[in-house]
C-alpha cells in the first residue's frame, strides 16, 4: 500500500468467506466490521488500520473512494450527510461507524478472481481507485 493512503477515506469490501481463516485474520475482519462476504465499510486510514488491512489482505479488496461512490454508499447506509461533509471531516466518523457495514450485492458479471491479488489479475488486496468500479457494480 502506498503512503498516500493514510488519512484518506478508503472503501473495504470483503470478498472471501470464513472457512479455514486464521484466528488473527478472523479477529481483524471482525474489528473492521466485515462479518460477511460482500459487506463494505468506509474507513479513514491511520497507521493502525493500515496494519489491519495488511493482515486481512487476502480476504478483502480496498482502495480510495471518489465522491460519487462515497455518496452512493452513504445513501445506501442511510446516512444524513453527503460525500463532501464526510471527506472534509465535518461529519462525525463515530456516527458513520454506527451505520457500517453496508451490505452489497455480488458484482454484476462476477469477480475476476477471488484467489488472486489485484496485480495478478484478481480482485484481492489494494486496488487503488479501481475499487470504485467494483463498488459501482455491487450497488
C-alpha positions as CSV (number, residue, x, y, z in Angstrom):
1,X,0.0,0.0,0.0
2,X,1.3,3.4,-0.8
3,X,1.9,6.0,1.9
4,X,-0.6,8.4,0.3
5,X,-3.5,6.3,1.6
6,X,-3.0,7.4,5.2
7,X,-5.6,10.0,6.2
8,X,-7.8,9.2,3.2
9,X,-11.2,7.6,3.0
10,X,-10.9,4.0,1.9
11,X,-13.7,1.6,1.0
12,X,-13.1,-2.0,2.2
13,X,-15.1,-4.9,0.7
14,X,-15.0,-8.4,2.0
15,X,-14.6,-10.9,-0.9
16,X,-13.8,-14.3,0.7
17,X,-15.7,-16.3,3.2
18,X,-14.9,-17.7,6.7
19,X,-13.8,-21.3,6.1
20,X,-10.2,-22.0,7.1
21,X,-9.5,-18.4,8.1
22,X,-6.6,-18.0,10.6
23,X,-7.7,-16.7,14.0
24,X,-5.8,-13.4,13.9
25,X,-7.2,-12.7,10.4
26,X,-10.8,-13.5,11.5
27,X,-10.4,-11.2,14.5
28,X,-9.1,-8.4,12.3
29,X,-12.1,-8.8,10.0
30,X,-14.4,-8.6,13.0
31,X,-12.7,-5.4,14.1
32,X,-13.2,-4.0,10.6
33,X,-16.9,-4.9,10.9
34,X,-16.7,-7.2,7.9
35,X,-18.5,-10.3,9.1
36,X,-20.0,-11.5,5.8
37,X,-19.0,-11.6,2.1
38,X,-20.0,-8.5,0.1
39,X,-20.0,-6.3,3.2
40,X,-18.4,-2.9,2.7
41,X,-17.1,-0.4,5.3
42,X,-15.7,3.1,5.0
43,X,-12.5,3.9,7.0
44,X,-10.3,6.9,7.4
45,X,-7.0,5.1,7.3
46,X,-4.4,5.6,10.1
47,X,-1.3,3.5,10.9
48,X,-3.5,1.1,12.9
49,X,-5.9,0.5,10.1
50,X,-3.1,0.2,7.6
51,X,-1.7,-2.8,9.6
52,X,-5.2,-4.3,9.9
53,X,-5.6,-4.1,6.1
54,X,-2.3,-5.8,5.5
55,X,-3.3,-8.6,7.9
56,X,-6.5,-9.4,6.0
57,X,-5.2,-8.5,2.6
58,X,-6.1,-11.9,1.2
59,X,-9.8,-11.6,2.1
60,X,-10.7,-8.0,1.2
61,X,-10.4,-5.5,-1.6
62,X,-9.7,-1.9,-0.7
63,X,-8.8,1.5,-2.2
64,X,-9.6,5.2,-2.2
65,X,-13.2,6.2,-2.8
66,X,-14.2,9.0,-5.1
67,X,-17.1,11.4,-4.2
68,X,-19.7,9.7,-6.5
69,X,-19.2,6.2,-5.0
70,X,-19.0,7.6,-1.5
71,X,-22.3,9.4,-1.9
72,X,-24.0,6.2,-3.2
73,X,-22.6,4.2,-0.2
74,X,-23.8,6.8,2.3
75,X,-27.3,6.8,0.8
76,X,-27.4,3.0,0.9
77,X,-26.3,3.1,4.5
78,X,-28.9,5.7,5.4
79,X,-26.5,8.4,6.4
80,X,-27.8,12.0,6.6
81,X,-24.5,13.5,5.3
82,X,-23.3,13.8,1.8
83,X,-19.8,12.8,0.5
84,X,-18.4,16.4,0.8
85,X,-19.1,16.6,4.5
86,X,-17.6,13.2,5.2
87,X,-14.5,13.8,3.0
88,X,-13.8,17.2,4.6
89,X,-14.2,15.9,8.2
90,X,-17.4,17.9,9.1
91,X,-19.4,14.7,9.7
92,X,-18.6,12.7,12.8
93,X,-16.9,9.4,12.0
94,X,-18.4,7.8,15.1
95,X,-21.9,8.3,13.5
96,X,-20.6,6.8,10.3
97,X,-19.2,3.7,12.2
98,X,-22.6,3.0,13.6
99,X,-24.0,2.7,10.0
100,X,-21.4,0.3,8.8
101,X,-21.1,-2.2,7.3
102,X,-23.2,-1.7,4.2
103,X,-24.5,-4.9,2.7
104,X,-23.9,-5.0,-1.1
105,X,-25.0,-7.3,-3.9
106,X,-22.5,-9.6,-5.6
107,X,-20.9,-7.7,-8.5
108,X,-22.5,-7.7,-11.9
109,X,-20.6,-10.2,-14.1
110,X,-18.9,-11.6,-11.0
111,X,-15.4,-11.1,-9.5
112,X,-12.4,-11.5,-11.7
113,X,-10.8,-13.9,-9.2
114,X,-11.3,-14.4,-5.5
115,X,-7.9,-16.1,-5.2
116,X,-5.6,-13.8,-6.9
117,X,-4.3,-10.3,-5.9
118,X,-5.3,-7.3,-7.9
119,X,-1.9,-7.0,-9.6
120,X,-2.1,-10.7,-10.7
121,X,-5.5,-10.2,-12.3
122,X,-7.8,-10.8,-9.4
123,X,-9.8,-8.7,-7.0
124,X,-8.0,-9.1,-3.7
125,X,-5.9,-6.5,-1.9
126,X,-5.1,-2.9,-2.7
127,X,-6.9,-1.7,-5.8
128,X,-6.3,2.0,-5.7
129,X,-9.1,4.0,-7.3
130,X,-10.3,0.9,-9.2
131,X,-12.3,-0.1,-6.1
132,X,-14.8,2.5,-7.3
133,X,-15.6,0.3,-10.4
134,X,-16.1,-2.8,-8.2
135,X,-18.4,-1.0,-5.7
136,X,-20.4,0.5,-8.6
137,X,-21.0,-3.0,-9.9
138,X,-22.1,-4.1,-6.4
139,X,-24.6,-1.3,-5.5
